[in-house]
Amino acid sequence: MGQTIVLMGVPIEDLTMDEAMARCEQYIRHGRAAGSPHYVATANTDFAVISLYDPDLRRLLLEADMTTADGMPLVWGARLLGLPIEGRVTGSDMLPALAELAAKNDFSVFFMGARPGVATRAVEVLRAKNPGLNVAGILSPPNAALLDMDPTIVETIRAAKPDLLVVALGTPKQEKWIKMHLHELGVPLCIGVGASFDFLAGTAKRAPVWMQKAGLEWFFRLVNEPRRLWRRYVLDMFYFSVFFARQWWEMRRKGPNQPLPPLDMGTMDDATILTIQGRMDVQNQQAFIDKAQQALDKHPYLIVDMSGATFLDSSALGTLVNLTNRARKAGGQLWLTGVPAPIYNLFTMLRLENFFELRPDVASAIVERHSLPESLVAQERTASHWGVFSMPRIVDATNAPALYERCSQLMATNPRVILDFSETVFLASAGLAILVKLHRYGQEHNGMVRLANCTRDVARSIQLVKLDTLFTLYTDVEAAAQAQLPPSVAVPASHISLPVAPNRS
């Protein structure tokens, strides 16, 4: 398997199609045996650009089990950074390959998305090439905003018990829907495939192979759909070029590719401490990877002291992303301590500062390790007759249902509640859905929910789905508590709906 590199804040794995299919088979078999879900993303230039201002998409790409390069600009960008990758592994190419894999191994597949009839036609084409294909179901849900989609869709898929779910709702809606419901679905492997159903069904044309290989697929689509796509491609190319130039400039430094100095290794109860000294890059990081993986094999808590680090290339960043995900999926955590200013600035530029757990020194990470899980418990208090609920650092599908349950219990005794987001660095779509439910609960019980201390990424996530039309974002809890109550307006909960997001296939 190849390296993982971070390009514009998006981790891209260096994989061939055969390697990608081998990983998908592994995920399905592991998911069947252990009941653990996996999801795969295929990132193109549009993904990279959207993720710059969409914290939810950025986070789900960072947390994906596998993210492949779906666009040639990503391949070219990796090569310019000195980290050549094999080439593209696109969603449109993966779908036929996944159908072949499923037919050979008797994996059942559920097809979701596209317009009515399109998915059925696409399945007919796949079945003609793979007669043994086991189709668990086909569903084309009505177009709706992500937070307004019919919840019975999840129940339908769960009842079908597929081994593989392919979703064609357009980007980033399909990826967000998958991540939002990943653990509810109970499917071993999920993947978003964009316009692949339309290509197979013949309702949309894909560029000739020579144009795909030359990186001109975008031009073919632009010529065929100029009114819909011209603005998207112009903006994508502009922002991609500008941002990539910044990353290239920050990583232009060269130096002798020498082995890392011996890794200092300490232990603290069930946590391991590793030290990075000097430059870590694609040429010399293997010893660090081996040590870190050995440590995580023993226990899922790892502290990496970076106070002596001088440089990380894109592959070293990819290594830290992978190790962080591995620790978290095992129920643990990875802390980076003493991060030097130049490397912290790189994290900030690539929007990674809230993904990693950064602490000033090893001692503070050790203190936090001892305080888990108590440090994750949300606190409640009161302010001027308002109940105040302190939201946790991360609000996603893993804790959103429990947060709703606790907040609704609090509102049963005091229907006026302020949600304090001062400690929250990430609010996923599942958390946004909880905000909508709490808003409706408040209206039904003659109460109100207000939001305070929203960090930049939290506010951005709220604004992207227009929830700032339902909630005023207050600067602090006191401002939220003192703001005048509006006149009571009876609005049936059923009348609250959200705008339909564009389908960027």
PECOR-V460953 format. One record per pair of residues at least 12 apart in sequence whose ideal C-beta (glycine too) atoms are under 7 Angstrom apart, sorted by sequence separation. I is the first residue (numbers start at 1). GAP is how many residues later the second one is. D is the distance in Angstrom with one decimal. If there is no record, write none. Layout:
<<I GAP D> <I GAP D>>
This chain:
<<2 12 2.7> <75 12 5.9> <111 12 5.6> <123 12 5.8> <141 12 5.6> <178 12 4.6> <263 12 6.1> <276 12 6.7> <378 12 5.3> <2 13 5.9> <75 13 6.2> <207 13 3.5> <378 13 6.4> <1 14 6.9> <47 14 6.8> <139 14 6.7> <178 14 6.2> <207 14 7.0> <378 14 5.4> <459 14 5.8> <123 15 5.9> <218 15 5.6> <24 16 6.7> <69 16 6.3> <72 16 6.3> <261 16 4.6> <376 16 6.0> <71 17 6.9> <139 17 6.3> <175 17 5.0> <260 17 6.6> <261 17 6.4> <274 17 6.0> <1 18 6.0> <43 18 6.2> <70 18 6.2> <120 18 5.7> <174 18 3.7> <260 18 6.4> <274 18 6.2> <389 18 5.6> <69 19 5.3> <119 19 5.1> <137 19 6.9> <205 19 6.1> <339 19 5.7> <454 19 5.1> <41 20 5.6> <69 20 6.4> <70 20 4.6> <165 20 6.6> <260 20 6.1> <336 20 5.2> <451 20 4.9> <68 21 3.8> <70 21 6.0> <119 21 5.4> <171 21 7.0> <274 21 7.0> <302 21 6.8> <336 21 6.9> <389 21 6.1> <450 21 6.9> <165 22 4.6> <335 22 4.8> <336 22 5.4> <337 22 4.8> <338 22 6.7> <449 22 7.0> <450 22 6.7> <451 22 5.4> <452 22 4.4> <41 23 4.4> <137 23 4.4> <167 23 6.7> <171 23 6.1> <272 23 3.7> <334 23 6.7> <337 23 6.8> <338 23 5.5> <387 23 5.0> <451 23 6.7> <453 23 5.7> <40 24 6.4> <43 24 5.3> <109 24 6.8> <116 24 4.6> <136 24 4.3> <170 24 6.6> <255 24 5.9> <257 24 6.6> <260 24 5.2> <263 24 6.7> <333 24 6.0> <335 24 5.3> <337 24 5.4> <450 24 6.1> <452 24 5.7> <453 24 6.8> <39 25 5.8> <40 25 6.2> <109 25 6.8> <115 25 6.2> <136 25 6.9> <137 25 7.0> <162 25 5.7> <163 25 5.4> <164 25 5.1> <165 25 4.5> <166 25 5.7> <167 25 5.0> <168 25 5.2> <259 25 5.1> <263 25 6.3> <302 25 5.7> <337 25 5.0> <452 25 4.8> <39 26 6.1> <40 26 4.7> <41 26 4.6> <42 26 5.1> <43 26 6.7> <44 26 4.1> <45 26 4.6> <48 26 6.8> <108 26 4.3> <109 26 6.0> <110 26 4.5> <114 26 5.8> <136 26 3.8> <163 26 7.0> <167 26 6.9> <168 26 6.3> <257 26 3.8> <258 26 6.5> <265 26 6.6> <301 26 6.9> <38 27 4.3> <43 27 5.7> <44 27 3.4> <99 27 4.3> <103 27 3.8> <107 27 6.9> <109 27 6.1> <110 27 4.6> <111 27 4.8> <112 27 4.9> <113 27 6.6> <146 27 5.5> <154 27 5.1> <158 27 6.2> <166 27 5.2> <257 27 6.0> <260 27 6.1> <300 27 4.9> <387 27 4.3> <415 27 6.1> <452 27 7.0> <42 28 4.0> <45 28 4.7> <106 28 6.1> <108 28 4.1> <149 28 6.8> <157 28 5.5> <158 28 5.5> <168 28 6.1> <260 28 6.2> <263 28 5.3> <271 28 6.9> <274 28 6.9> <276 28 6.3> <337 28 5.2> <389 28 6.0> <391 28 5.6> <452 28 4.3> <45 29 6.8> <103 29 4.2> <168 29 4.6> <270 29 4.1> <280 29 6.7> <387 29 6.8> <391 29 6.3> <395 29 6.0> <432 29 6.5> <44 30 7.0> <96 30 6.7> <100 30 5.5> <103 30 4.6> <146 30 5.6> <154 30 5.2> <157 30 6.8> <271 30 3.8> <272 30 5.4> <273 30 4.6> <274 30 5.2> <275 30 4.5> <276 30 5.2> <278 30 6.9> <285 30 6.9> <289 30 5.8> <296 30 5.7> <300 30 3.6> <304 30 6.8> <306 30 5.6> <335 30 4.0> <380 30 6.4> <386 30 5.0> <387 30 4.6> <388 30 4.8> <389 30 5.5> <390 30 4.8> <391 30 5.1> <393 30 5.5> <400 30 4.2> <404 30 4.6> <411 30 6.2> <415 30 4.7> <419 30 6.5> <421 30 6.4> <425 30 6.0> <432 30 7.0> <450 30 4.3> <12 31 6.4> <43 31 6.7> <99 31 5.1> <102 31 6.1> <146 31 6.1> <154 31 6.1> <270 31 5.9> <271 31 6.8> <277 31 4.2> <278 31 6.9> <279 31 5.5> <282 31 6.1> <285 31 5.5> <292 31 5.3> <296 31 6.0> <300 31 5.7> <301 31 4.6> <306 31 6.6> <307 31 3.1> <309 31 6.2> <312 31 6.0> <385 31 6.9> <386 31 6.7> <389 31 6.7> <392 31 7.0> <393 31 6.1> <395 31 6.9> <397 31 6.4> <400 31 5.2> <403 31 6.1> <407 31 5.7> <411 31 6.5> <415 31 6.1> <416 31 5.4> <421 31 6.8> <422 31 3.6> <424 31 6.3> <426 31 6.3> <427 31 4.7> <439 31 5.4> <102 32 6.7> <271 32 5.9> <273 32 6.4> <276 32 6.8> <277 32 6.9> <278 32 5.4> <279 32 4.3> <280 32 5.6> <281 32 4.0> <300 32 2.5> <301 32 5.9> <302 32 4.7> <303 32 4.9> <304 32 5.3> <305 32 5.2> <306 32 5.5> <324 32 6.3> <386 32 5.0> <388 32 5.7> <391 32 7.0> <392 32 6.7> <393 32 5.8> <394 32 5.1> <395 32 5.0> <396 32 3.8> <415 32 2.4> <416 32 5.3> <417 32 5.4> <418 32 4.9> <419 32 5.3> <420 32 5.4> <421 32 5.2> <425 32 6.3> <435 32 6.1> <466 32 6.2> <10 33 5.3> <275 33 6.7> <276 33 4.5> <282 33 4.0> <299 33 6.9> <304 33 7.0> <305 33 5.7> <306 33 5.0> <390 33 6.6> <391 33 4.7> <395 33 6.4> <397 33 3.9> <404 33 5.9> <408 33 5.6> <420 33 5.4> <421 33 4.7> <432 33 5.8> <465 33 6.1> <466 33 5.5> <99 34 5.7> <281 34 6.6> <285 34 5.8> <296 34 6.9> <303 34 6.2> <306 34 6.8> <309 34 6.0> <312 34 7.0> <396 34 5.6> <400 34 4.7> <404 34 6.7> <411 34 6.4> <418 34 5.5> <421 34 6.4> <424 34 5.4> <427 34 4.7> <281 35 5.7> <383 35 6.7> <396 35 6.2> <432 35 6.3> <280 36 4.4> <320 36 6.9> <395 36 3.6> <411 36 5.7> <10 37 6.5> <306 37 6.7> <421 37 5.1> <10 38 5.1> <27 38 6.2> <8 40 4.5> <7 41 6.9> <10 41 5.9> <9 42 6.1> <23 43 5.6> <8 44 6.9> <20 46 7.0> <42 47 6.9> <110 47 5.6> <20 48 6.0> <42 48 5.9> <443 48 6.2> <9 49 6.0> <42 49 4.0> <444 49 5.9> <11 50 6.8> <110 50 5.5> <443 50 5.8> <10 51 5.2> <11 51 6.1> <42 52 6.6> <110 52 3.9> <13 53 5.9> <15 53 5.9> <109 53 5.9> <112 53 6.6> <440 53 4.1> <13 54 6.1> <108 54 4.7> <113 54 5.3> <114 54 4.8> <12 55 6.0> <13 55 6.1> <108 55 5.1> <109 55 4.7> <110 55 4.8> <111 55 5.7> <112 55 5.0> <113 55 3.3> <11 56 5.4> <107 56 4.0> <113 56 4.8> <440 56 6.2> <10 57 6.8> <12 57 5.0> <107 57 5.6> <109 57 6.6> <305 57 5.4> <420 57 5.5> <439 57 6.9> <253 58 6.2> <303 59 5.9> <418 59 5.6> <113 61 6.7> <12 62 5.8> <102 62 6.0> <251 62 6.1> <303 62 4.7> <418 62 4.7> <251 63 6.6> <418 63 6.3> <12 66 6.7> <98 66 6.4> <7 67 5.9> <98 68 7.0> <301 68 5.9> <20 69 5.0> <7 70 5.3> <16 70 5.1> <7 71 6.1> <14 71 4.0> <15 71 6.7> <95 71 6.3> <354 71 4.0> <14 72 5.9> <17 72 5.5> <354 72 6.2> <5 73 5.6> <12 73 6.9> <15 74 5.7> <20 74 6.7> <24 74 6.4> <126 74 6.8> <122 75 4.2> <125 75 4.8> <17 76 6.6> <21 76 5.5> <25 76 6.0> <125 76 6.9> <24 77 6.5> <5 78 4.9> <119 78 5.1> <122 78 3.9> <28 79 5.7> <118 79 5.2> <122 79 4.7> <3 80 6.7> <17 80 6.1> <21 80 5.4> <25 80 6.7> <118 80 5.9> <121 80 3.8> <2 83 6.5> <114 83 4.0> <118 83 4.8> <2 84 6.8> <113 84 6.4> <114 84 6.3> <118 85 5.6> <273 89 6.1> <388 89 5.7> <383 94 5.4> <383 95 6.8> <386 95 4.7> <250 96 5.7> <94 97 7.0> <384 97 4.0> <95 98 5.1> <268 98 5.4> <271 98 5.2> <383 98 4.4> <384 98 6.4> <250 99 6.4> <91 101 6.8> <95 101 4.5> <268 101 7.0> <91 102 4.3> <247 102 7.0> <91 103 5.3> <246 103 6.3> <247 103 7.0> <354 103 6.3> <92 104 4.6> <91 105 5.6> <92 107 5.6> <92 114 6.4> <57 115 4.4> <60 115 5.7> <60 116 6.8> <54 118 6.5> <57 118 6.5> <57 119 6.9> <60 119 4.4> <56 120 6.0> <50 122 5.8> <47 124 6.4> <46 125 6.3> <32 131 6.6> <41 134 5.9> <28 135 5.1> <28 136 6.3> <39 139 5.3> <39 140 6.7> <73 142 7.0> <39 143 5.9> <72 143 3.2> <37 145 4.9> <37 146 6.1> <37 148 6.7> <40 149 6.9> <37 150 6.0> <38 150 6.5> <37 151 6.5> <38 151 5.1> <39 151 4.5> <40 151 4.4> <41 151 6.7> <39 152 6.7> <37 153 6.9> <32 156 5.5> <31 157 2.4> <31 158 6.1> <28 160 4.6> <27 161 6.3> <28 161 5.0> <27 162 4.7> <24 165 6.0> <73 167 6.0> <77 167 5.3> <81 167 6.5> <80 168 6.1> <81 170 6.0> <46 186 6.8> <49 187 4.9> <52 187 6.7> <46 190 5.5> <49 190 4.7> <45 191 5.1> <49 191 5.7> <52 191 6.5> <48 192 6.3> <45 195 5.2> <83 199 5.9> <183 214 6.1> <182 215 6.6> <180 217 5.7> <179 218 6.8> <83 231 5.7> <83 232 5.6> <81 233 5.3> <8 235 5.4> <8 236 6.3> <8 239 6.4> <179 249 6.9> <180 249 4.6> <180 250 4.8> <176 253 4.7> <62 259 5.9> <63 262 5.9> <3 279 6.0> <146 283 6.0> <147 285 6.1> <147 286 5.1> <147 289 5.7> <58 293 5.8> <62 293 5.4> <59 296 6.8> <52 299 6.9> <7 307 6.4> <11 307 5.4> <6 308 5.1> <5 309 4.2> <5 310 5.1> <11 310 5.1> <195 310 3.8> <6 311 4.0> <194 311 4.9> <3 312 4.6> <6 312 5.1> <5 313 4.9> <4 314 3.3> <3 315 6.3> <4 315 7.0> <6 315 6.4> <4 317 6.7> <4 318 5.6> <147 318 6.3> <173 328 5.5> <173 330 6.7> <170 333 3.3> <171 333 4.7> <169 334 6.8> <170 334 5.1> <170 335 4.5> <9 341 4.2> <9 342 4.5> <9 343 6.3> <6 344 6.2> <148 349 5.6> <148 350 5.3> <147 351 5.2> <145 353 4.0> <145 354 5.9> <145 355 5.0> <146 355 6.0> <144 356 6.1> <145 356 5.6> <143 357 6.0> <59 367 5.7> <59 369 6.8> <55 371 6.2> <56 372 5.6> <56 373 5.6> <55 402 4.0> <55 405 5.9> <56 405 5.6> <55 406 5.3> <53 407 6.7> <54 410 6.1> <46 458 6.4>>
